[in-house]
Every structure is written in structure tokens, then in C-alpha cells.
């Protein structure tokens, strides 16, 4: 469930390629219903969604079942193979910084994915997502809750709280926070871990609030 730059991401990508089967087993049935519903409620009918770091393909499959068009991408070659089989559609191997679309997507779903980027690279990718979204497009993303940044359990993480995310976004510009909420990790045995969930809207003009 990851893509990113060579310097910071090799170890993280190696982790997902090596542990792809175990990762999929632990996440493919995770209940993301609340976040999924909040996200699609903001989208027009038959919206075009970029699943940005699709992992197992769980969310792509859900969005397709609700009548949306989805483009799933992931940085891990092993996860792309698994997700392609699971969803029945091709999954492109792509790094986050390779996103170069313009005004194409109604929504971008970056669930537990861009959190693997260092803050400086995260800002650059947010700008790419801004360009890739249509006018007033919707972005969902999530981060482990906290203030840690660095390697943990074989992967790079940038954690966020409401305040650190607000500070980050004020420096990036272009997005308006529609809602944030905290959830417990839905995977078995990990309910003590917390997540920051965020839904953003692409600002339609300078000064839009």
C-alpha cells in the first residue's frame, strides 16, 4: 500500500514486496465502511476515483461495487499482482511522485498510503493530487495518530495529529478540510492504535473557505 521516492521508500517497498501475502491477509477484510461511505457521499454519481496506494484492492473493489470508475495504483509490484487478481482489473505499479494527471479525478482515496512519505515529499505529492483533482474534487487520506516520523517495523511513517495536519496543510495550500475524525485500528488485536482520518475538498478559487 505504498509508493514514494527512491531514497526514503526502498526499505518500505521491500517490506511490502516481501510481506505482500501477510499484509493482504491482514487488511483485505478490514472494515473501512465508515470512511468509505463518508468519502463517496461527497462524490457525484459515477465519479472517477484514483485509489492511490491500493494495497490489496479492497477499497477499489468496494467503490466498483457502488458504481464508481476506479484507477488503482500501488508502488509494490507484489501488491499490484494480488490486487489485480482480487479486483479483476489491471493495477498499475506507480510511485506517488509519478502522478502527473490534471483535472482528471472526482476523488482521490489515499488510505493508509501516503503516510509512508517524509513530510517534505508529502507536501510535493499533495500539490500533485491538487492538480490531478477536478474542480472541488475530494481527497480522503489517513495517518497513524501521533507525532512520530521515521522508520518503524521496517517501514517509513509520518504520523499526524489534528494540529500537526492543520499546520502541514496551511503550508501546502489548495485544500479545505471538510471533516476529520479519529478511529481505532480495525484490524484484530490492534484496537489500541489510533488513526487520523481526513476528508478534504480542492479549493475552487483563491480565498475559498
C-alpha positions as CSV (number, residue, x, y, z in Angstrom):
1,X,0.0,0.0,0.0
2,X,2.7,2.4,-0.8
3,X,4.7,4.3,-3.4
4,X,7.3,7.0,-2.9
5,X,10.8,8.3,-3.7
6,X,13.8,6.1,-4.0
7,X,15.8,7.5,-1.1
8,X,13.2,7.0,1.6
9,X,11.0,4.3,0.1
10,X,13.2,1.4,-0.9
11,X,13.0,-0.2,2.5
12,X,9.3,0.3,2.7
13,X,8.7,-1.1,-0.7
14,X,10.9,-4.0,0.1
15,X,8.8,-4.7,3.1
16,X,5.6,-4.8,1.1
17,X,7.0,-6.9,-1.6
18,X,8.4,-9.4,0.9
19,X,5.4,-9.5,3.1
20,X,2.6,-8.9,0.5
21,X,0.6,-12.1,1.3
22,X,0.6,-11.4,5.0
23,X,-0.2,-7.8,4.5
24,X,-3.2,-8.6,2.3
25,X,-4.4,-11.3,4.7
26,X,-4.4,-8.8,7.5
27,X,-6.1,-5.9,5.6
28,X,-8.3,-7.2,2.8
29,X,-11.3,-7.8,5.2
30,X,-10.7,-4.7,7.4
31,X,-13.9,-2.8,7.9
32,X,-13.5,0.6,6.3
33,X,-17.2,1.1,5.8
34,X,-17.5,4.4,7.7
35,X,-14.6,6.1,5.9
36,X,-15.7,4.7,2.5
37,X,-19.3,6.0,3.0
38,X,-18.2,9.4,4.2
39,X,-15.9,9.7,1.1
40,X,-18.4,8.6,-1.6
41,X,-21.2,10.8,-0.1
42,X,-19.1,13.7,-1.2
43,X,-18.8,12.4,-4.8
44,X,-21.1,12.7,-7.8
45,X,-22.7,9.6,-9.3
46,X,-20.3,7.5,-11.4
47,X,-17.3,9.5,-10.2
48,X,-13.8,8.7,-11.3
49,X,-11.6,7.7,-8.3
50,X,-7.9,7.3,-8.0
51,X,-7.1,4.6,-5.4
52,X,-3.7,6.0,-4.5
53,X,-1.8,3.1,-2.9
54,X,-4.5,0.5,-3.3
55,X,-2.8,-2.4,-1.3
56,X,-4.9,-5.5,-1.6
57,X,-7.5,-3.8,-3.8
58,X,-10.1,-3.9,-1.0
59,X,-11.3,-0.3,-1.5
60,X,-11.2,-0.4,-5.3
61,X,-13.5,-3.4,-5.2
62,X,-15.9,-1.7,-2.9
63,X,-16.0,1.5,-5.0
64,X,-16.6,-0.5,-8.2
65,X,-19.4,-2.3,-6.5
66,X,-21.1,1.0,-5.8
67,X,-20.9,2.0,-9.5
68,X,-17.8,4.2,-9.5
69,X,-14.9,4.1,-12.0
70,X,-11.6,3.4,-10.3
71,X,-8.0,3.6,-11.2
72,X,-6.0,1.6,-8.7
73,X,-2.2,2.1,-8.4
74,X,0.5,0.9,-6.0
75,X,4.2,1.1,-5.7
76,X,4.6,-2.5,-4.7
77,X,4.9,-4.9,-7.6
78,X,3.8,-7.8,-5.5
79,X,0.7,-6.0,-4.3
80,X,-0.2,-4.9,-7.8
81,X,-0.4,-8.6,-8.9
82,X,-2.5,-9.5,-5.9
83,X,-4.8,-6.5,-6.2
84,X,-5.3,-7.1,-10.0
85,X,-6.4,-10.7,-9.3
86,X,-8.7,-9.6,-6.4
87,X,-10.4,-6.7,-8.3
88,X,-10.4,-8.2,-11.7
89,X,-9.0,-5.0,-13.3
90,X,-5.3,-4.0,-14.0
91,X,-3.5,-2.3,-11.2
92,X,-0.6,-0.1,-12.3
93,X,2.7,0.0,-10.5
94,X,3.4,3.7,-9.8
95,X,5.2,5.8,-7.3
96,X,3.4,8.7,-5.7
97,X,5.7,11.3,-7.2
98,X,4.9,9.9,-10.7
99,X,1.4,11.2,-10.5
100,X,1.1,13.7,-13.4
101,X,-2.6,13.8,-14.3
102,X,-4.5,17.1,-14.5
103,X,-8.2,17.8,-13.6
104,X,-9.0,14.1,-14.1
105,X,-10.4,12.6,-10.8
106,X,-13.5,13.4,-8.9
107,X,-11.9,11.8,-5.8
108,X,-8.6,10.5,-4.6
109,X,-8.6,7.8,-2.0
110,X,-5.2,7.7,-0.2
111,X,-6.0,5.3,2.6
112,X,-3.0,4.4,4.9
113,X,-0.7,5.0,2.0
114,X,0.9,8.5,1.6
115,X,1.7,8.3,5.3
116,X,4.9,6.5,4.2
117,X,6.3,9.7,2.8
118,X,8.5,12.1,4.7
119,X,6.8,15.5,5.3
120,X,8.8,17.4,2.6
121,X,7.9,14.8,0.0
122,X,4.3,14.6,1.3
123,X,3.9,18.3,0.5
124,X,5.0,17.8,-3.1
125,X,2.6,14.9,-3.5
126,X,-0.3,17.0,-2.1
127,X,0.4,19.5,-4.8
128,X,0.3,16.8,-7.4
129,X,-3.0,15.5,-6.0
130,X,-4.4,19.0,-6.2
131,X,-3.6,19.3,-9.9
132,X,-4.9,15.8,-10.6
133,X,-8.3,16.5,-9.0
134,X,-11.2,18.1,-10.8
135,X,-12.6,21.4,-9.6
136,X,-13.8,20.9,-6.0
137,X,-12.6,17.3,-6.1
138,X,-12.5,15.3,-2.9
139,X,-9.5,13.7,-1.1
140,X,-9.6,11.2,1.7
141,X,-6.4,10.2,3.5
142,X,-5.4,8.7,6.8
143,X,-2.4,8.7,9.1
144,X,-1.4,6.9,12.2
145,X,-2.2,9.2,15.1
146,X,0.8,10.8,16.8
147,X,3.9,12.9,16.2
148,X,6.4,10.3,15.1
149,X,8.3,10.4,11.8
150,X,10.8,7.8,10.8
151,X,11.3,4.0,10.3
152,X,9.1,1.7,12.4
153,X,8.6,-2.0,11.8
154,X,10.5,-1.9,8.6
155,X,8.6,1.0,7.0
156,X,8.8,4.8,7.0
157,X,5.9,6.6,8.7
158,X,4.8,10.2,9.1
159,X,2.2,10.3,11.9
160,X,-0.2,13.2,12.3
161,X,-2.5,14.7,14.9
162,X,-5.3,17.2,14.1
163,X,-2.9,20.1,14.9
164,X,0.1,18.8,13.0
165,X,-2.0,18.1,10.0
166,X,-3.6,21.5,10.1
167,X,-0.1,23.1,10.3
168,X,1.0,21.0,7.4
169,X,-2.0,21.9,5.3
170,X,-1.7,25.6,5.9
171,X,1.8,25.4,4.3
172,X,0.6,23.4,1.3
173,X,-2.5,25.4,0.4
174,X,-5.2,24.4,-2.1
175,X,-7.3,22.2,0.2
176,X,-10.1,22.8,2.6
177,X,-10.7,20.4,5.5
178,X,-14.3,19.1,5.4
179,X,-14.0,16.8,8.3
180,X,-11.6,14.9,10.5
181,X,-12.2,12.1,12.9
182,X,-10.2,9.6,15.0
183,X,-10.7,5.9,14.7
184,X,-9.3,2.8,16.4
185,X,-7.4,0.4,14.1
186,X,-10.0,-2.0,12.7
187,X,-7.5,-4.9,12.4
188,X,-7.8,-7.7,15.0
189,X,-5.7,-7.1,18.1
190,X,-4.8,-3.6,17.2
191,X,-7.7,-1.5,18.6
192,X,-5.3,0.4,20.8
193,X,-3.7,2.0,17.7
194,X,-5.4,5.2,16.6
195,X,-5.8,6.8,13.2
196,X,-6.4,10.3,12.0
197,X,-8.9,10.3,9.1
198,X,-9.3,13.4,6.9
199,X,-11.6,14.4,4.1
200,X,-10.5,17.5,2.1
201,X,-12.0,19.5,-0.8
202,X,-10.0,21.1,-3.5
203,X,-10.4,24.8,-3.2
204,X,-12.2,26.3,-6.2
205,X,-10.5,29.7,-6.0
206,X,-8.1,31.8,-4.0
207,X,-9.7,32.7,-0.7
208,X,-12.2,29.8,-0.9
209,X,-13.1,28.6,2.6
